[in-house]
Every structure is written in C-alpha cells, then in structure tokens.
C-alpha cells in the first residue's frame, strides 16, 4: 500500500509543481483583478462537476463495484461493465454540457452574482465558461478510465496522465495568447485541450493493459442501476469540499474585485499538500479496503485505514506549521511578480493561513470517506455532507463582511473540521474505525513535533529578516524550508516516531536495487 501511496503521491506532486508554474504565469499576466476573477470562475464550474461526477461520487461508487466484478467474475465481465458505464456517463455528460452552453448566462448569474455589478466582467465570464465547459465531459470520462486502471492496480499511469492539464495549460498561456484577445482566452482553451490529451493518454494506457474501453450504447442494466443508486447520494457526500469551495467563490464575487483571485492563489498553495496526500490516500485506500472487506479481512482493513491516517498526518501537520509561519514569504516569492503585486501576495497569504488551519481535516476526509464507500454505504456521507454545506454557508455569511477575502477560506476550514469529526464519530460507532491507544499517542507526538518545528521556524524568521531581491529571497525561503524539514526529521527520531538509521538504510537499499 505504501508503494502505491508514494507512486500516486509522486506523480501528483509533479503535477502540482507544474500547476504552480501555470499559476505563476496566470498571476504574472493577469494579476488579481476582473480578468483573473472571470477566468477563475470559468474554470471553477467544470472543475466542480469533474470532482462531483468524475473523481467524486462516480469514482466512489464505480471503483468498489468494478473491483468486485473483476475479482468474482473475471476481466471480460468487468470490461463489459466499464464500457457500459462509460456509455451511460458520456450520454449524461453530453446532455449536461449542451444545457450548460445554452444557459451559461443564467448559470453565471447563479454562481457569480457579484459579476452583475460589472457588465464587462460578466460578459467575459460567460464567454470563458462556454470555452471551458466541454472539459467536463472529457475529464469525467478520463476519471472513469483512471478508475479502471486503479482497479487493475496500475496506479502510475492513472496519476501521470493528469500532468497533461498543466503542460497543455502552460503551452497555451505562453504560445497561444498572441493569437487571441487576451491571455484569459488562451488559458480557457488550454483547459479544454488538456481534457482531450488526458483522455487520450488514459485510453491508450487501458489499451496497453489489454483492457480496451470503447463505450457501449447506454442501457440501464441491473448493475448500472446499482451504480447509479450508489452514485446519486455520493454527489453530496464525496463532493462536500468542492461544493464548499464553490460557495466560497459565490461569496467571493460579492466581495471587492480581485477577492476571487486572492483566494484562488492561496488555495493553489494549500492544494499542494492537500492534493498530493488526499489524492494518494483516497485513490490507494479505496481499492485496498474493498478487497479486504470482500475477503472478510476486517483486521487488515482497520490496519490499512490506520496506516493511511498515520501517513497523512505525518506529512500534513508539518505542512500546516510551515504554511502558518511562512505564508507571506511563500506568496511573495511565488506570485509577487508582474501584474500580481507584493501587496496582493500578502493579502493572498492571509487567505492561505485560513485555508491551512483546516488542511488536516481536508485530507482526513479523503481517508474516512473510503471507509463508507468500500462498505457500499454512500448514503451516510450525504447526511453529514448536507449539514456541512449548511454550516459552511452560514459561516460564509458571518465571516464575509468582517474578514473579507479571509472569510470564505476560514469558513471552509471550520466546516472541514466539523465534517471529519462527524465521519470519525460515525465510523467509531459502527466499529469501522478502531485506533489503539498507542496509535493515538503516536499521532499526538507527531503533532507536537510539527508544533515545535513551527516555533523554531518562527524564531528563525524573526532572526533572519526577509531580504530584497528575488534570487536572495528564494535562497532565504529554501533555507528556512530545509531547516524546518531537518528539524522535523530530528524531532520525529527523538520522539520515537521513526528511526532515522532505519530510514537511511532503506533508502540506501532502494538506491542499490535501482542501480542493479
């Protein structure tokens, strides 16, 4: 499981790094203003549906069913099921896409009501949204093919294909912009083109795995009906985070121009650890839990869940400490260039700190949700999800005036904490989550190590003033990040959480194997 976790996490990390480059270009060319706001809303719309229909509810319902059919009935029956599911998905998504293209002005009135105050921003948002919306069809189909590859335990290509989004996006921004009215149009076309590339790569990988996925004509077979029944309630249960972010965007459009942009760039930095660890945990844990539960290996299922919790907390908690302390310098070094001023970067850093508070909760939701999905229960997260949505909306209304661009991120963080607490309590009551006292103490020591690292970084930052000049600032920030990593590793060793000598020995052994 750890190997698969690291494989998915590694590819996702590379994708996030390329995504960071793409976001730096967006910030430099468009800054934090009406054009950036319009593009971010245009991208958020298909991205929300992707998380809901593709990676969220559909994947949560499809992967356990596919794995079960593959194990019990063989590859031929599993392939037929996947092809039929792909046919049904494409028909539904194409219908949704046509509706979206026709009624996009009305949709923008709903998800970006603040744009109506500026006719230019509203018109640009409608145009860009019509360009990006077909991405919904392409990326959801790609998510299904990736789910098949994950079910076949081919995690690498399924994760690697998503690099195409950022590679194509960077290419479009740099080389297509001169031929279009502005860079926002180039970025929007890059989104849709990347969907074509991602789907093509995944279909090619499935073909290489001798698992071709030409879609079958849609038919509501008993198995497809079961898939739909499991999927529908999961639309809320697995997509609470995305819906909350969409609510943040709606509220953000009602704030001063540029607020959506400030929150977006803060969220992109927050998504580095969240996307890597959350995607790795959720992607690898669901098939593992499904297999153990189908075989009646309940102790093994509990062990897998606890290992996933331990891994994500070990890596998430130091990220929280680092982001809280170094948010300002991080945003200035990464985005404080071109049209995105240092003042904009400091405002965005405030939103980043608000997001970082809820980072462990955001990731743990990805760990706890598969425990329900693997047991065929997609309903329970719905009831929790509806409550969380209501809570997030109320908090947004309470925070938006006094906290401005920090309000929606803080509301999402508080809602995520409530979400993970509810899921954990329900799993414990059902005896689906059993964490020993020793494991709880280990998690507590991990939190203490991260907190001490954060205090040391705060002292180092006060002692070493933030310099001027980009190259010196990069060196300064890299030095503090390196210092934090070393301190955290030492503290983990001192607290007995991991043995430094054993870790080095394993790394040396793996290097020797690769050389051999």
C-alpha positions as CSV (number, residue, x, y, z in Angstrom):
1,X,0.0,0.0,0.0
2,X,2.8,2.4,0.9
3,X,4.4,1.8,-2.6
4,X,1.1,2.7,-4.3
5,X,0.6,5.7,-2.0
6,X,4.1,7.0,-2.9
7,X,3.6,6.3,-6.6
8,X,0.4,8.3,-6.8
9,X,1.7,10.9,-4.4
10,X,4.9,11.4,-6.5
11,X,3.1,11.9,-9.8
12,X,0.6,14.1,-8.1
13,X,3.4,16.2,-6.6
14,X,5.0,16.6,-10.0
15,X,1.6,17.7,-11.4
16,X,1.2,20.2,-8.6
17,X,4.7,21.7,-9.3
18,X,3.8,22.1,-12.9
19,X,0.4,23.6,-11.8
20,X,2.4,26.0,-9.7
21,X,4.3,27.2,-12.8
22,X,1.0,27.6,-14.6
23,X,-0.5,29.6,-11.8
24,X,2.6,31.8,-11.6
25,X,2.1,32.6,-15.3
26,X,-1.6,33.4,-14.7
27,X,-0.7,35.7,-11.8
28,X,2.1,37.5,-13.8
29,X,-0.1,38.0,-16.9
30,X,-3.5,38.8,-15.3
31,X,-2.7,39.8,-11.7
32,X,-5.6,40.0,-9.2
33,X,-8.4,41.7,-10.9
34,X,-11.6,41.4,-13.0
35,X,-10.0,39.3,-15.8
36,X,-8.5,36.9,-13.4
37,X,-11.8,36.6,-11.5
38,X,-13.7,35.9,-14.7
39,X,-11.2,33.1,-15.7
40,X,-11.2,31.5,-12.3
41,X,-15.0,31.3,-12.2
42,X,-15.0,29.9,-15.8
43,X,-12.6,27.2,-14.7
44,X,-14.2,26.5,-11.3
45,X,-17.5,25.5,-13.0
46,X,-16.3,22.4,-15.0
47,X,-13.8,21.6,-12.3
48,X,-16.6,21.4,-9.7
49,X,-18.5,19.0,-11.9
50,X,-15.4,17.0,-12.5
51,X,-14.9,16.5,-8.8
52,X,-18.5,15.6,-8.3
53,X,-19.4,13.4,-11.3
54,X,-15.9,12.2,-12.1
55,X,-13.4,11.8,-9.3
56,X,-16.0,12.1,-6.5
57,X,-19.4,10.4,-6.5
58,X,-18.8,8.3,-9.6
59,X,-15.4,7.0,-8.6
60,X,-16.6,6.3,-5.1
61,X,-19.4,4.1,-6.5
62,X,-17.7,2.7,-9.5
63,X,-14.3,1.5,-8.2
64,X,-15.7,-0.9,-5.5
65,X,-18.2,-2.3,-8.0
66,X,-15.6,-2.7,-10.7
67,X,-13.1,-4.3,-8.3
68,X,-15.8,-6.7,-7.0
69,X,-16.8,-7.7,-10.6
70,X,-13.2,-8.1,-11.6
71,X,-12.4,-10.4,-8.6
72,X,-15.5,-12.5,-8.7
73,X,-16.5,-12.7,-12.4
74,X,-13.2,-12.0,-14.3
75,X,-11.9,-9.5,-16.7
76,X,-14.4,-10.0,-19.5
77,X,-17.4,-9.2,-17.3
78,X,-15.6,-6.3,-15.7
79,X,-14.7,-4.8,-19.1
80,X,-18.3,-5.0,-20.2
81,X,-19.4,-3.3,-17.1
82,X,-16.8,-0.5,-17.5
83,X,-17.7,0.1,-21.2
84,X,-21.4,0.2,-20.3
85,X,-20.8,2.7,-17.5
86,X,-18.7,4.8,-19.9
87,X,-21.6,4.9,-22.4
88,X,-24.1,6.0,-19.7
89,X,-21.7,8.6,-18.4
90,X,-21.0,10.1,-21.8
91,X,-24.7,10.4,-22.7
92,X,-25.5,12.1,-19.4
93,X,-22.5,14.5,-19.6
94,X,-23.1,15.5,-23.2
95,X,-26.7,16.4,-22.3
96,X,-25.4,18.4,-19.3
97,X,-22.8,20.1,-21.5
98,X,-25.3,21.2,-24.1
99,X,-27.6,22.6,-21.4
100,X,-24.6,24.5,-19.9
101,X,-23.6,26.0,-23.2
102,X,-27.2,27.2,-23.9
103,X,-28.0,28.5,-20.4
104,X,-24.5,29.8,-19.4
105,X,-25.6,33.4,-18.9
106,X,-28.2,32.2,-16.3
107,X,-25.6,29.8,-14.7
108,X,-23.2,32.7,-14.2
109,X,-25.9,34.7,-12.6
110,X,-26.2,31.9,-10.1
111,X,-22.6,31.1,-9.3
112,X,-21.1,34.6,-9.7
113,X,-23.8,37.1,-8.7
114,X,-21.2,39.7,-7.9
115,X,-20.2,39.8,-11.6
116,X,-23.5,41.5,-12.5
117,X,-22.2,44.7,-10.9
118,X,-19.7,44.9,-13.7
119,X,-21.1,44.1,-17.2
120,X,-17.6,43.6,-18.7
121,X,-16.6,41.0,-16.1
122,X,-19.9,39.2,-16.5
123,X,-19.7,39.1,-20.3
124,X,-16.1,37.8,-20.2
125,X,-17.1,35.2,-17.6
126,X,-19.9,33.9,-19.9
127,X,-17.5,33.7,-22.9
128,X,-14.7,31.9,-21.0
129,X,-17.2,29.5,-19.3
130,X,-18.5,28.4,-22.7
131,X,-15.0,27.6,-23.8
132,X,-14.1,25.6,-20.7
133,X,-17.3,23.7,-20.1
134,X,-16.7,20.8,-22.6
135,X,-13.7,20.0,-20.3
136,X,-16.4,18.5,-18.0
137,X,-17.2,15.7,-20.5
138,X,-13.6,14.9,-21.3
139,X,-12.2,14.8,-17.8
140,X,-15.1,12.9,-16.3
141,X,-14.6,10.2,-18.9
142,X,-10.9,10.3,-18.1
143,X,-11.7,9.8,-14.4
144,X,-13.7,6.6,-15.3
145,X,-10.8,5.2,-17.3
146,X,-8.4,6.1,-14.4
147,X,-10.7,4.3,-12.0
148,X,-10.4,1.2,-14.2
149,X,-6.6,1.4,-14.2
150,X,-6.6,1.9,-10.4
151,X,-8.9,-1.2,-10.1
152,X,-6.3,-3.1,-12.2
153,X,-3.6,-1.7,-9.7
154,X,-2.0,0.3,-12.4
155,X,-1.8,3.5,-10.3
156,X,1.2,5.1,-12.1
157,X,-0.3,6.0,-15.5
158,X,-3.6,7.0,-14.0
159,X,-1.8,9.6,-11.9
160,X,0.7,10.6,-14.5
161,X,-1.9,11.4,-17.2
162,X,-3.0,14.4,-15.2
163,X,0.3,16.1,-15.9
164,X,-1.2,16.9,-19.3
165,X,-3.5,19.5,-17.8
166,X,-0.7,21.7,-16.6
167,X,1.7,21.0,-19.6
168,X,-1.0,22.0,-22.1
169,X,-2.1,24.9,-20.0
170,X,1.4,26.3,-19.8
171,X,1.9,25.9,-23.5
172,X,-1.4,27.7,-24.2
173,X,-0.6,30.7,-22.0
174,X,2.9,31.1,-23.5
175,X,2.3,30.4,-27.2
176,X,-1.4,30.8,-27.9
177,X,-2.1,34.1,-26.2
178,X,-0.7,36.3,-29.0
179,X,-3.4,34.9,-31.4
180,X,-6.4,35.6,-29.0
181,X,-8.0,38.7,-27.5
182,X,-6.2,38.2,-24.2
183,X,-4.4,35.6,-22.0
184,X,-7.6,34.6,-20.3
185,X,-9.0,33.2,-23.6
186,X,-5.7,31.2,-24.2
187,X,-5.9,29.8,-20.7
188,X,-9.5,28.8,-21.2
189,X,-8.8,27.0,-24.5
190,X,-5.9,25.3,-22.8
191,X,-8.2,23.8,-20.2
192,X,-10.4,22.1,-22.8
193,X,-7.5,21.0,-25.0
194,X,-5.9,19.4,-21.9
195,X,-9.0,17.3,-21.4
196,X,-8.6,15.8,-24.9
197,X,-4.9,14.9,-24.2
198,X,-5.7,13.4,-20.7
199,X,-8.5,11.2,-22.0
200,X,-6.4,10.1,-25.0
201,X,-3.4,9.1,-22.7
202,X,-5.6,7.1,-20.4
203,X,-7.4,5.3,-23.2
204,X,-4.0,4.4,-24.6
205,X,-2.9,3.1,-21.2
206,X,-6.0,1.0,-20.9
207,X,-5.3,-0.4,-24.4
208,X,-1.8,-1.2,-23.4
209,X,-3.2,-3.1,-20.4
210,X,-5.3,-5.2,-22.8
211,X,-8.4,-3.6,-21.4
212,X,-9.9,-1.6,-24.3
213,X,-12.8,0.7,-23.3
214,X,-14.8,1.5,-26.4
215,X,-18.1,2.7,-24.9
216,X,-21.2,0.6,-25.3
217,X,-24.7,2.0,-26.1
218,X,-26.3,3.2,-22.8
219,X,-28.6,0.6,-21.2
220,X,-29.9,0.6,-17.6
221,X,-28.8,-3.0,-16.7
222,X,-29.2,-4.1,-13.1
223,X,-25.6,-3.4,-12.4
224,X,-25.7,0.1,-13.9
225,X,-28.8,0.8,-11.8
226,X,-26.9,-0.3,-8.7
227,X,-24.1,2.1,-9.8
228,X,-26.5,5.0,-10.2
229,X,-28.1,4.3,-6.8
230,X,-24.8,4.3,-5.1
231,X,-23.6,7.4,-7.0
232,X,-26.5,9.7,-6.6
233,X,-26.3,10.1,-2.8
234,X,-22.5,10.3,-3.1
235,X,-22.8,13.5,-5.1
236,X,-23.0,15.4,-1.9
237,X,-21.2,13.0,0.4
238,X,-17.9,12.9,-1.6
239,X,-18.1,16.4,-3.1
240,X,-18.6,18.5,0.1
241,X,-15.2,20.1,-0.2
242,X,-15.7,21.2,-3.8
243,X,-19.2,22.4,-3.1
244,X,-17.9,24.4,-0.2
245,X,-15.2,25.9,-2.4
246,X,-17.9,26.8,-4.9
247,X,-19.8,28.6,-2.2
248,X,-16.6,30.4,-1.3
249,X,-16.4,31.5,-5.0
250,X,-20.1,32.7,-4.9
251,X,-19.4,34.8,-1.8
252,X,-16.1,35.9,-3.2
253,X,-17.8,37.5,-6.3
254,X,-19.8,39.7,-3.8
255,X,-16.6,41.0,-2.3
256,X,-14.3,43.6,-3.9
257,X,-12.9,42.8,-7.3
258,X,-9.9,40.6,-7.1
259,X,-11.1,38.7,-4.0
260,X,-11.8,35.5,-6.1
261,X,-8.2,35.7,-7.4
262,X,-6.7,36.2,-3.9
263,X,-8.5,33.1,-2.6
264,X,-7.6,31.1,-5.7
265,X,-3.9,31.5,-5.5
266,X,-4.0,30.8,-1.7
267,X,-6.0,27.7,-2.4
268,X,-3.5,26.6,-5.0
269,X,-0.6,26.6,-2.4
270,X,-2.9,24.8,0.1
271,X,-3.7,22.2,-2.6
272,X,0.0,21.2,-2.9
273,X,-0.1,19.1,0.3
274,X,-3.9,18.6,0.1
275,X,-3.9,17.4,-3.5
276,X,-0.9,15.1,-3.1
277,X,-1.8,13.5,0.2
278,X,-5.5,13.5,-0.2
279,X,-5.4,12.1,-3.8
280,X,-2.8,9.5,-2.8
281,X,-4.7,8.4,0.3
282,X,-8.2,8.3,-1.3
283,X,-7.0,6.6,-4.5
284,X,-5.0,3.8,-3.0
285,X,-7.1,3.2,0.1
286,X,-10.5,2.6,-1.5
287,X,-9.4,-0.5,-3.6
288,X,-7.4,-1.9,-0.6
289,X,-10.3,-1.5,1.8
290,X,-12.8,-3.0,-0.8
291,X,-10.5,-6.0,-1.3
292,X,-10.0,-6.7,2.4
293,X,-13.7,-6.3,3.3
294,X,-14.8,-8.5,0.4
295,X,-12.5,-11.2,1.7
296,X,-13.7,-10.8,5.3
297,X,-10.3,-9.5,6.5
298,X,-11.6,-6.8,8.9
299,X,-8.5,-6.5,10.9
300,X,-6.5,-5.9,7.8
301,X,-9.0,-3.2,6.7
302,X,-8.6,-1.5,10.1
303,X,-4.8,-1.7,9.8
304,X,-4.9,-0.2,6.3
305,X,-7.1,2.7,7.4
306,X,-4.9,3.4,10.4
307,X,-1.7,3.4,8.3
308,X,-3.3,5.8,5.9
309,X,-4.2,8.2,8.8
310,X,-0.7,7.9,10.2
311,X,0.9,8.7,6.8
312,X,-1.2,11.7,6.0
313,X,-0.8,13.2,9.5
314,X,2.9,12.6,9.5
315,X,3.2,14.7,6.3
316,X,0.3,17.1,6.7
317,X,0.9,18.5,10.1
318,X,4.4,20.0,9.3
319,X,2.9,21.5,6.2
320,X,0.3,23.3,8.3
321,X,3.0,24.6,10.6
322,X,5.2,25.8,7.7
323,X,2.3,27.5,5.9
324,X,1.1,29.3,9.0
325,X,4.6,30.7,9.6
326,X,5.9,31.3,6.1
327,X,2.7,32.2,4.2
328,X,3.8,35.7,3.4
329,X,7.2,34.9,2.1
330,X,5.9,32.0,0.1
331,X,3.2,34.0,-1.7
332,X,5.6,36.9,-2.4
333,X,8.3,34.6,-3.8
334,X,5.9,32.5,-5.9
335,X,3.4,35.1,-7.1
336,X,4.6,38.6,-6.3
337,X,5.7,39.4,-9.9
338,X,4.3,41.2,-12.9
339,X,0.7,42.3,-12.5
340,X,0.4,40.5,-9.2
341,X,2.0,42.9,-6.7
342,X,3.6,42.1,-3.3
343,X,0.7,43.7,-1.6
344,X,-1.6,41.3,-3.5
345,X,0.6,38.5,-2.4
346,X,0.4,39.5,1.3
347,X,-3.4,39.7,1.1
348,X,-3.5,36.2,-0.5
349,X,-1.2,35.0,2.3
350,X,-3.9,35.9,4.8
351,X,-6.3,33.6,2.9
352,X,-3.7,30.9,2.8
353,X,-3.3,30.8,6.6
354,X,-7.1,30.5,6.9
355,X,-7.1,27.5,4.5
356,X,-4.1,25.9,6.2
357,X,-5.9,25.7,9.5
358,X,-8.2,23.1,8.0
359,X,-5.6,21.2,6.0
360,X,-5.5,18.1,8.2
361,X,-9.3,17.9,8.2
362,X,-9.5,18.3,4.4
363,X,-7.1,15.3,4.0
364,X,-8.6,13.1,6.7
365,X,-12.0,13.4,4.9
366,X,-10.3,11.7,2.0
367,X,-9.2,8.9,4.4
368,X,-12.5,8.4,6.2
369,X,-14.9,8.6,3.2
370,X,-13.5,5.4,1.5
371,X,-14.4,3.5,4.7
372,X,-18.1,4.2,3.9
373,X,-17.7,3.7,0.2
374,X,-15.9,0.4,0.5
375,X,-18.8,-0.9,2.5
376,X,-21.3,0.1,-0.2
377,X,-22.6,3.0,2.0
378,X,-22.8,6.2,0.0
379,X,-25.8,7.5,1.9
380,X,-24.3,8.3,5.3
381,X,-21.8,10.8,4.0
382,X,-24.7,12.6,2.3
383,X,-26.5,13.3,5.6
384,X,-23.2,14.6,7.0
385,X,-22.5,16.5,3.8
386,X,-25.8,18.3,3.8
387,X,-25.2,19.5,7.3
388,X,-21.7,20.6,6.5
389,X,-22.9,22.6,3.4
390,X,-25.4,24.4,5.5
391,X,-22.8,25.1,8.2
392,X,-20.3,26.4,5.6
393,X,-22.9,28.7,4.0
394,X,-23.8,30.2,7.4
395,X,-20.2,30.7,8.3
396,X,-19.5,32.4,5.0
397,X,-22.3,34.9,5.6
398,X,-21.0,35.5,9.1
399,X,-17.4,36.0,8.1
400,X,-17.6,37.7,4.7
401,X,-18.0,41.3,6.0
402,X,-15.6,41.4,8.9
403,X,-12.9,39.2,7.3
404,X,-13.4,39.9,3.5
405,X,-11.2,37.5,1.5
406,X,-10.2,35.6,4.6
407,X,-13.8,34.8,5.4
408,X,-14.6,32.1,2.9
409,X,-11.4,30.2,3.5
410,X,-11.9,30.2,7.2
411,X,-15.5,29.1,6.8
412,X,-14.3,26.1,4.7
413,X,-11.7,25.1,7.2
414,X,-14.1,25.2,10.1
415,X,-16.7,23.2,8.1
416,X,-14.0,20.6,7.1
417,X,-13.1,20.1,10.8
418,X,-16.8,19.5,11.6
419,X,-17.1,17.1,8.6
420,X,-14.1,14.9,9.7
421,X,-15.3,14.9,13.3
422,X,-18.8,13.7,12.3
423,X,-17.4,11.0,9.9
424,X,-15.0,9.8,12.6
425,X,-17.7,9.5,15.3
426,X,-20.0,7.5,12.9
427,X,-17.2,5.2,11.9
428,X,-16.2,4.5,15.6
429,X,-19.8,3.8,16.5
430,X,-20.0,1.3,13.7
431,X,-16.7,-0.2,14.7
432,X,-15.3,0.6,11.3
433,X,-12.6,2.8,12.8
434,X,-10.5,1.4,15.6
435,X,-7.5,3.3,16.6
436,X,-5.4,1.9,19.5
437,X,-4.1,4.0,22.4
438,X,-0.6,3.6,21.1
439,X,-1.5,4.8,17.7
440,X,-3.3,7.8,19.2
441,X,-0.2,8.7,21.3
442,X,1.9,8.4,18.2
443,X,-0.4,10.9,16.4
444,X,-0.1,13.2,19.4
445,X,3.7,13.1,19.3
446,X,3.6,13.8,15.6
447,X,1.5,17.0,16.3
448,X,4.0,18.0,19.0
449,X,6.9,17.6,16.6
450,X,5.2,19.7,13.9
451,X,4.3,22.4,16.5
452,X,7.9,22.6,17.8
453,X,9.2,22.8,14.2
454,X,6.8,25.7,13.6
455,X,8.0,27.6,16.7
456,X,11.6,27.2,15.6
457,X,10.8,28.5,12.1
458,X,9.0,31.5,13.7
459,X,12.2,32.3,15.7
460,X,14.4,31.8,12.7
461,X,12.2,34.1,10.6
462,X,12.4,36.8,13.3
463,X,16.2,36.5,13.5
464,X,16.7,36.4,9.7
465,X,14.8,39.3,8.2
466,X,13.1,38.8,4.8
467,X,15.6,40.2,2.2
468,X,15.0,42.0,-1.0
469,X,15.8,40.7,-4.5
470,X,14.2,37.6,-5.9
471,X,17.3,35.3,-6.0
472,X,18.2,36.1,-2.4
473,X,14.6,35.6,-1.3
474,X,14.4,32.2,-3.0
475,X,17.6,31.2,-1.2
476,X,16.2,32.6,2.1
477,X,12.9,30.7,1.8
478,X,14.6,27.5,0.6
479,X,17.0,27.6,3.6
480,X,14.1,28.0,6.1
481,X,12.1,25.2,4.4
482,X,15.2,23.0,4.5
483,X,15.8,23.9,8.2
484,X,12.2,23.0,9.0
485,X,12.5,19.6,7.2
486,X,15.7,18.7,9.1
487,X,14.2,19.9,12.4
488,X,11.1,17.8,11.9
489,X,13.1,14.7,11.0
490,X,15.2,15.1,14.1
491,X,12.1,15.6,16.3
492,X,10.5,12.5,14.8
493,X,13.6,10.5,15.7
494,X,13.8,11.9,19.2
495,X,10.1,11.3,19.9
496,X,10.5,7.7,18.7
497,X,8.0,8.1,15.8
498,X,10.6,6.9,13.3
499,X,14.1,5.6,13.4
500,X,16.4,7.7,11.3
501,X,19.0,5.0,10.9
502,X,16.4,2.6,9.5
503,X,15.0,5.2,7.1
504,X,18.5,5.9,5.7
505,X,19.2,2.1,5.4
506,X,16.0,1.6,3.4
507,X,16.8,4.5,1.1
508,X,20.3,3.1,0.5
509,X,18.9,-0.4,-0.1
510,X,16.4,1.1,-2.7
511,X,19.1,3.0,-4.4
512,X,21.3,-0.1,-4.7
513,X,18.4,-2.0,-6.2
514,X,17.8,0.7,-8.8
515,X,21.5,0.7,-9.7
516,X,21.5,-3.1,-10.0
